[in-house]
Amino acid sequence: MTPAPIATDPPLQLLLIGDSDSQLLACEALARFPDRASVNITVNAIPRDGTPIDILERARALGNLWQLELAQLLRHPALLRFDAIGVFLTGSKLAYVRQVIQLMPGARKPFLFCGFNGVVLVGFEEAISWRLGYDLICLNGPRDATALKRLVADTPFADQPVLTTGLQRNPTQTALLPAEQRPRRMVFAEQVVIPASSTERQRMVRILAEVARRSPDWEVLIKPRVAPGEATFHRAGYHISQTLQDTLGHPPANLRLDYRPLPELLQEARLMATVSSTALFDALDYGCKPVVMADFGALPKSGVHVFTGSGVCRHFDSLADLDSLETELPWPDPAWLEWLGYGDTHQPLQLLNTIQRSSRLDVKTHEPFELESPGYTVNSSNVSFNQLRLSAESAIRALRYDEAAAWLELAQMLRPDHRNVKRRLRAVRTNNLLARRLRLALSPGFKA
């Protein structure tokens, strides 16, 4: 059993950083601390076109909401006042945050941890390569922990601290409506790039339409990943609404799109279907029986290979109807759920206790290890000086001079004596429009 959180006075100051809706949802899931926990949460949602408003409001409900660009955040004067910083970003951004904070003056640095936004379907090895060197890597469950242990065994990184924080993303529900009292309704959780090809997505829609036709007493609701005009981590060629229109023209009356929040839909549905979405675990939180659409094969490109041990994979094109599916479908195998990280064993409270222990002792839980080791290549070993300069030039072209200054300040931390970085930084800090243009013209811009 996880011990209760230690009372702290003043409360712990926790910063969570994300830049897409799925990453912000991961921040929300990790912040499911008990009411008795003494922690103040700040979420920085890096501005991104199309981030759903309701996701930002959910982030705001956790505590304080900031919306700073990454470079501006990393130069914020309050950054080192946080006891811990959780980073839910991708690739080089993870390395930027870790290395910039390491370069900052002062002996006391925030406890740095990172994690994943949902089930890891593919690319686990590369993802870990970007995360090595953090004070703690949060994993979903034993599946990921075993894979990481095997990956770093007999390497200089074998002592990388990790913790399993689980896949239960919603508060415990106490007043759920029994399945037999719910409408005959199945929610399909759409993913914007799974399946990826337009041909397969059209086939997916046709299969769902046929299931709806064979089940006239049921509603089949397709929950789009995002609404038109909104954005998520992955970018799709066509919105599911367009695919539905192009493929079916006039869909069956009991098949339609529904943009309401997924938790609301799951509380009112008997079944939840997906190809390989983490929403499968959300369905369990709301007493809705999940089923995996296995019509696209158990291959990494569809993500179904992760769910093959669940016991709930079904080929929808061969279903008789949804009544028969509901009758024969079991709940996911408990051993498989534990392996993935769903259940009481793996909870965010363990993370809070680790942060509290580190803060109370004012020491790191481990000695930093050298990421640049002969014979080993690790993505996170170096922040690219050139990439920081390219980011600054991109901000200059977009007339975002404060952001450009922040990127150049980071570059200057790496190369304090670089003369042209100093010139460009002086130029973007100039308030007078004509003087700024002149100084920019006299200091050559960086090109890759």
Secondary structure, 3 states (H helix, E strand, C coil): CCCCCCCCCCCEEEEEEECCHHHHHHHHHHCCCCCCCCEEEEEEECCCCCCCHHHHHHHHCCCEEECCCHHHHHCCCCHHHCCEEEEECCHHHHHHHHHHHHHCCCCCCCEEEECCCCCCCCCHHHHHHHHCCCCEEEECCHHHHHHHHHHHCCCCCCCCCEEECCCCCCCCCCCCCCHHHCCCEEEEECECCECCCHHHHHHHHHHHHHHHHHCCCCEEEEECCCCCCCCCCCCCCCCHHHHHHHHHCCCCCCEEECCCCHHHHHCCCCEEEECCCCHHHHHHHCCCEEEEECCCCCCCCCCHHHHHHHCCEECHHHCCCHHHHHHHCCCCCHHHHHHHCCCCCCCCHHHHHHHHHHHHHCCCCCCCCCCCCCCCCCHHHCCCHHHHHHHHHHHHHCCCHHHHHHHHHHHHHHCCCCHHHHHHHHHHCCCCHHHHHHHHHHCCCCCC
